Each structure stands twice: as C-alpha cells, then as structure tokens.
Amino acid sequence: MKVGISAMEYYLPEKVIDNDFFEHSKNEFLEEKVGIKERRIAAKDEATSDMCVTVINNLLNKNKIDRNEIEFMILCTLSPDYPIPQTSSQVQHYCELPKSLYAVDVRLGCSGFVYSLSMAEALIRGFGFKKGLVVTADKFSMYLSYRDYTVDTLFSDNASAVLVEENPKLLEITAHDFGTDGSGTEQICVKTGGSRYPRKDASSPFQLVKPGIERSDDYLYMNGRQVMKFANATVAPSAERVMQRAGITLDDVDWVIMHQANKLMLEDIAKRMQLPPEKNYINLWNKGNTTASSVAIATKEVLDRGERLNHGRYWIITGFGVGYSWGTTALKYVG
Ligand SMILES: CC(C)(COP(=O)(O)OP(=O)(O)OC[C@H]1O[C@@H](n2cnc3c(N)ncnc32)[C@H](O)[C@@H]1OP(=O)(O)O)[C@@H](O)C(=O)NCCC(=O)NCCS
C-alpha cells in the first residue's frame, strides 16, 4: 500500500514584525547568522484554532476535497486555544468536518509535523482509513514576553494543513527515524502553567539578565547553544539511518528539508551530511522558526517553486527541538 501527501497549504498571519522592532538585538546577527529578517504575529483575537480553520478551508477549497470524506485529523500544537479541552474538537466543529471524525491533539514542537505524518500513515495502514488531515499550528507569540530578544526574535505564528491518503498524488512516505531525549526538557521550556508549577501558585517575576534580556518562568526560554549542540549531534545521523532504511544514498535525494531554526546551523548540518548546498532548502528570511509547521511550510514552498521535482526521486524531511524530540522521514516524489 502506498501512503503519503496529496495536497498541502500553509498560513501565516498578516502582521509583519521586522528586525528593527527589537531595540537591543543586532540586525546583522539575525540576518547573517540566524537568517531572519521578518516574522509574523497573529492578531490578539486570532487563536490557534482560527489559523487552523483558515488553512484547512483553503486546502479543502483549493483542491476541491469533499470535507465529508475526511476520516481523521491529527492536530499538532503546543499553544492550544484552551488548556482544556483539546483544540482538534473545536477545529472539527468550525470546519464542519464530519462528527464521525477521529480527531486528536499531538503535543510536540519542531518535530511535530514529521511525527504527525507518521501517525496519519499508521492510521491509514492500521485502521483502513482512506484520507485524513495532518494540521500543525502554533501561536508561540503567546509565550513571548517581548522582553528577551534571544527568543522573541526567532518565531512566527503559523498553521499548515496536509491531506494524507492512500495512493498519494505528491509525496509517498517511505522510511522513518524517530528519537526522544528528555534530558533536554528545560532547554526549550515555558516552566509555569503545567502541573509541576501551576500558574495559580507560581507566577514568576522578571529578572534582568542584561539590557534587552529580562526573563520570567512564565515565558519561553531557550538555551540556543545547547539546542544547537543537540541538533548538530542528532540530525545528520538520523538522516543517515533513514536513507539506509529507504535503501537509498544522498545521490538519490533531490531535497533535504530541515526544521528551519538557524541558517548557519542548517548549513553546518548539511556539511556534516556532505549535502550539496543547493539541496538544502532554507526559508527563514521572511518567517523565522515556525515550530511544528516549519517542515510542512518549507515542503510546500519547494513544491510551489517547481524546481527539481523529479518523479521517483527522494526528499528527506527532518524536525528536531522541543523535548528534545526528533523525527526524520524519506519521501518519494510521485507527482
Ligand atoms: C538561538 C540562537 C540563534 C542563538 O545564537 P548563538 O550564536 O548560539 O548565540 P548565544 O546564545 O550563544 O549567544 C551569544 C551572544 O549573542 C547574543 N545574542 C543572541 N541573540 C542575539 C541577537 N538577536 N542580537 C544580538 N545578539 C544576540 C547573546 O546575548 C550572547 O551574548 P553574550 O555573549 O554577551 O552573552 C542559536 O543558538 C540557535 O539557533 N540555536 C538552535 C535553535 C534550534 O535549533 N531550535 C530548534 C527548536 S525551536
């Protein structure tokens, strides 16, 4: 049985924030090193499910997909509309998807699209579903204080939606590699608001680290250097394992699409893989890090560019970060 992707869409909110917005941050650091000029921030009243509804409706309407044929939806987000209940139920309702829908939230960060895609594949192979949606969306701006330029500069709010089905029209899923290392829990973390430090008794005052960096446990913290070490050690071996499992080598690969975290880091990882730079897709410039949607958005951009779309050739997609968690998949272009 062949299972994979038949259609993709993504959504970025209208509001653009450029590098000049951040008083203490250096534009050259962001542009030359991280590779970011602009990011997108959702409106105050635009919740995660609103971005999901927009992107799903675009996907279904543009591709003339009958919403009554959608049998499952896997929705990956770390920024749900409410702590309780799950966001996938609201999205089912607002998108008028069938009530027979198998709908579930997945809580993962930057590995989320790759994991969710594998769950969709498993549902089709194991349960006999014919078609369903993988949706990723995050309003990470809700976790940013705009008092710490080391994280506030990096992220865009986002959503993506993908149709996964039997006999795919674009990209067939062929092999996977997954991993988890919870020793990285606090390296990318919002400490309060969960069961360990509930907000009602753990609201955290801001501490000044240096001008432009004030931190509170109520907002996102990232130890960029540690996360970079993890990514440098993890991504290339994971891609190697996936290629072995798919029975291919780099010569069979047209595109490697990594989680878009940092331009120089992606270039370094590509060197470790001995990947020619033109096969390493990088799109941080106008959106930065779009968390779980990043790999989906980059994949859709490659499809839209129409460059190097060769039937039967392979693409490697890989997501890594929060957790730590990583996932890598080999896709075969079948369009
Ligand atoms: C976050 C990241 C861009 C920071 O870059 P870095 O080169 O590692 O920078 P460091 O954190 O070591 O900080 C070095 C210095 O640059 C400064 N700096 C960080 N961001 C800056 C900015 N936007 N402008 C100016 N200086 C900045 C730091 O304050 C620090 O200054 P100090 O030496 O005076 O303390 C980078 O570590 C990264 O991309 N990490 C990987 C992230 C990732 O993979 N995430 C995946 C899951 S989300």
The ligand as an SDF file (V2000), in Angstrom:
LIG
                    3D

 48 50  0  0  0  0  0  0  0  0999 V2000
   19.2020   30.9530   19.4380 C   0  0  0  0  0  0  0  0  0  0  0  0
   20.4470   31.1680   18.5990 C   0  0  0  0  0  0  0  0  0  0  0  0
   20.0990   31.9290   17.3430 C   0  0  0  0  0  0  0  0  0  0  0  0
   21.4460   32.0000   19.3980 C   0  0  0  0  0  0  0  0  0  0  0  0
   22.6620   32.1040   18.6490 O   0  0  0  0  0  0  0  0  0  0  0  0
   24.0740   31.7610   19.3160 P   0  0  0  0  0  0  0  0  0  0  0  0
   25.1040   32.0740   18.3290 O   0  0  0  0  0  0  0  0  0  0  0  0
   24.0200   30.3470   19.8290 O   0  0  0  0  0  0  0  0  0  0  0  0
   24.1140   32.7810   20.4570 O   0  0  0  0  0  0  0  0  0  0  0  0
   24.3100   32.5090   22.0280 P   0  0  0  0  0  0  0  0  0  0  0  0
   23.0020   32.1060   22.6280 O   0  0  0  0  0  0  0  0  0  0  0  0
   25.4960   31.6320   22.2860 O   0  0  0  0  0  0  0  0  0  0  0  0
   24.6510   33.9440   22.4440 O   0  0  0  0  0  0  0  0  0  0  0  0
   25.8770   34.5730   22.0550 C   0  0  0  0  0  0  0  0  0  0  0  0
   25.7310   36.0240   22.2680 C   0  0  0  0  0  0  0  0  0  0  0  0
   24.8740   36.5690   21.2530 O   0  0  0  0  0  0  0  0  0  0  0  0
   23.8510   37.3160   21.8510 C   0  0  0  0  0  0  0  0  0  0  0  0
   22.6550   37.2920   21.0400 N   0  0  0  0  0  0  0  0  0  0  0  0
   21.7170   36.3370   20.9650 C   0  0  0  0  0  0  0  0  0  0  0  0
   20.7390   36.7460   20.1210 N   0  0  0  0  0  0  0  0  0  0  0  0
   21.1010   37.9660   19.6540 C   0  0  0  0  0  0  0  0  0  0  0  0
   20.5300   38.9090   18.7960 C   0  0  0  0  0  0  0  0  0  0  0  0
   19.3500   38.6550   18.2090 N   0  0  0  0  0  0  0  0  0  0  0  0
   21.1720   40.0730   18.5660 N   0  0  0  0  0  0  0  0  0  0  0  0
   22.3580   40.3290   19.1620 C   0  0  0  0  0  0  0  0  0  0  0  0
   22.9720   39.4740   19.9980 N   0  0  0  0  0  0  0  0  0  0  0  0
   22.3280   38.3150   20.2420 C   0  0  0  0  0  0  0  0  0  0  0  0
   23.6480   36.7000   23.2200 C   0  0  0  0  0  0  0  0  0  0  0  0
   23.0510   37.5990   24.1070 O   0  0  0  0  0  0  0  0  0  0  0  0
   25.0770   36.3650   23.6070 C   0  0  0  0  0  0  0  0  0  0  0  0
   25.7170   37.4840   24.1100 O   0  0  0  0  0  0  0  0  0  0  0  0
   26.7940   37.3490   25.3130 P   0  0  0  0  0  0  0  0  0  0  0  0
   27.9250   36.5440   24.7310 O   0  0  0  0  0  0  0  0  0  0  0  0
   27.1450   38.7710   25.6140 O   0  0  0  0  0  0  0  0  0  0  0  0
   26.0740   36.6580   26.4360 O   0  0  0  0  0  0  0  0  0  0  0  0
   21.1140   29.8250   18.2470 C   0  0  0  0  0  0  0  0  0  0  0  0
   21.7190   29.2640   19.3860 O   0  0  0  0  0  0  0  0  0  0  0  0
   20.1860   28.7890   17.6650 C   0  0  0  0  0  0  0  0  0  0  0  0
   19.6100   28.9810   16.6230 O   0  0  0  0  0  0  0  0  0  0  0  0
   20.0720   27.6260   18.3310 N   0  0  0  0  0  0  0  0  0  0  0  0
   19.3090   26.4910   17.8190 C   0  0  0  0  0  0  0  0  0  0  0  0
   17.8380   26.6960   17.9420 C   0  0  0  0  0  0  0  0  0  0  0  0
   17.0920   25.4890   17.4890 C   0  0  0  0  0  0  0  0  0  0  0  0
   17.6240   24.6140   16.8210 O   0  0  0  0  0  0  0  0  0  0  0  0
   15.8460   25.3930   17.8300 N   0  0  0  0  0  0  0  0  0  0  0  0
   15.0850   24.2270   17.4300 C   0  0  0  0  0  0  0  0  0  0  0  0
   13.8830   24.0730   18.1950 C   0  0  0  0  0  0  0  0  0  0  0  0
   12.9350   25.5030   18.4610 S   0  0  0  0  0  0  0  0  0  0  0  0
  1  2  1  0
  2  3  1  0
  2  4  1  0
  2 36  1  0
  4  5  1  0
  5  6  1  0
  6  7  2  0
  6  8  1  0
  6  9  1  0
  9 10  1  0
 10 11  2  0
 10 12  1  0
 10 13  1  0
 13 14  1  0
 14 15  1  0
 15 16  1  0
 15 30  1  0
 16 17  1  0
 17 18  1  0
 17 28  1  0
 18 19  1  0
 18 27  1  0
 19 20  2  0
 20 21  1  0
 21 22  1  0
 21 27  2  0
 22 23  1  0
 22 24  2  0
 24 25  1  0
 25 26  2  0
 26 27  1  0
 28 29  1  0
 28 30  1  0
 30 31  1  0
 31 32  1  0
 32 33  2  0
 32 34  1  0
 32 35  1  0
 36 37  1  0
 36 38  1  0
 38 39  2  0
 38 40  1  0
 40 41  1  0
 41 42  1  0
 42 43  1  0
 43 44  2  0
 43 45  1  0
 45 46  1  0
 46 47  1  0
 47 48  1  0
M  END
$$$$
